Structure formats: C-alpha cells, structure tokens
Amino acid sequence: MFMNLAHRGASQYAPENTLAAFYYGIQLGANGLETDLRISRDGVVFLLHDDRLERTTNGSGRHTDYTWAELQELDAGSWFAPAYAGERLISFETFAHLFGRKPLKLALELKDDGIEEEVAHVVRKYELQSNAVVTSFDFDSLRQLRRLDEHIPLGYLANQWDADLLERLKETRVGQLCPNAETLTKEQVNLLKREGFEVRAWKVKDEALMRHCLQCGVDGMTINFPEKLHEALNGEEASNRQ
C-alpha cells in the first residue's frame, strides 16, 4: 500500500502535532500519520517538532526545561488560528493508544538524544511493530534502537547518501530510506529499491513536487496536504483500470 502520511497531521490546515491535525489528516484521506518525538525534563516522551516552544505553543524556552505536567498546561493551537485555542501537546503513549490499533501507518521521528529506550518500550507496549517505523537523521540513534529491539522497523532520513552508508544501514537492518523530495530522481529511487529499501520522500512542499515523487516511483511520502495525494492516487488507479 502506498504510504500517504499526514506530516505532523494535516499540518497545512490545523496546528501540527495536535489531535486536531491527526484526526483531520485521516479525514482527508491519509492512511498514515507522521510525528516527532521529544522528551520532557522528567522523562516523558511527547510530540513536538522544534527544540523550543515559541513557534507552536504559548510557552517559551527549551522543552527540556519543563516537566510533562507543565508542558500539558500550554496552548498548542492558538498560534495557528483562534478556532484551535486549547489544543494541547500529546504524549507519545497517548498517540500510540489512540492511533496504534487503527489501520494506519505511523512514522515516528526521533528528535532528541537518549529517548530510544522509552520509545522502544512504548512501541512494544502498544504492539506497533507491524504498522510503525521509527526514523531519524542520526544513524547512531537508529543503531542504538536496533540494539534495544530486534524487531522495530527503522527508517533513515537523508539529504544525501553513498554506498558506504547504504551498507551500514543494511547491516543495522534499516528497511526504509527517506530522501529529500527536492533532490530526488527516478534513478535514485530505482537504485534504492534494488538495494532493498522502501523509499519514502519527505519535504514534499507543493503539488508539483508531489507529482514528481510519484513519477519517480516512491513507495510513499510525508505530506502536509494528504487530500491532494489521495486524489492523485485515486486518479492514477482509475487510469490504470482503463
């Protein structure tokens, strides 16, 4: 199944990494959700992209300066639009509980160092191994997660790669490689698939880039406007039936 992953939820239309964004992404036709994992001062893994609070909440400073109880008091919706006032930050465990047993693909990006053990614990607790992939730009973080768990699917987020990196990824049993859509070529996708990788594009910032990724033959993409990808995929299926 092609992966149509709502990037931090339907983040073009709702405040990113909130329940409003995730549920709206599903409503718009996404068959999966992408999110970012960070850790609070007292060790709770939760959903936030930036390492500071100013852009997407009414808080300030680094997230690691706050306990989870303090982070839960922040407003994570008003910055986007008044209609979303009162949206809250979400713990990873809540996200896993709400979406882990639904027929959805989940892409979980590690954004902080030292969270691998807690992430592995939640993945096992909610039996996410069959529908989730844990991703990172940091190869060492993925290697640490693999040491902790033999079965969690892993993905590497890449701006560039070479043959040596591909070999190291295969040795660590990283099954998904996620290239930057802005630099992607069909030749690269074909090479990665020959090497045994599933290919999911990220930074798909507009419809033209979305269509380019489809033409390159990717297995999925992370996208802010999942309804447009859903429509494109349905149109492609209809053309193939004719």
Secondary structure, 3 states (H helix, E strand, C coil): CCEEEEECCCCCCCCCCCHHHHHHHHHCCCCEEEEEEEECCCCCEEECCCCECCCCCCCCCEHHHCCHHHHCCCCCCCCCCHHHCCCCCCEHHHHHHHHCCCCCEEEEEECCCCCHHHHHHHHHHCCCCCCEEEEECCHHHHHHHHHHCCCCCEEEEECCCCHHHHHHHHHCCCCEEEEEHHHCCHHHHHHHHHCCCEEEEEEECCHHHHHHHHHHCCCEEEECCHHHHHHHHHHHHHHHHC
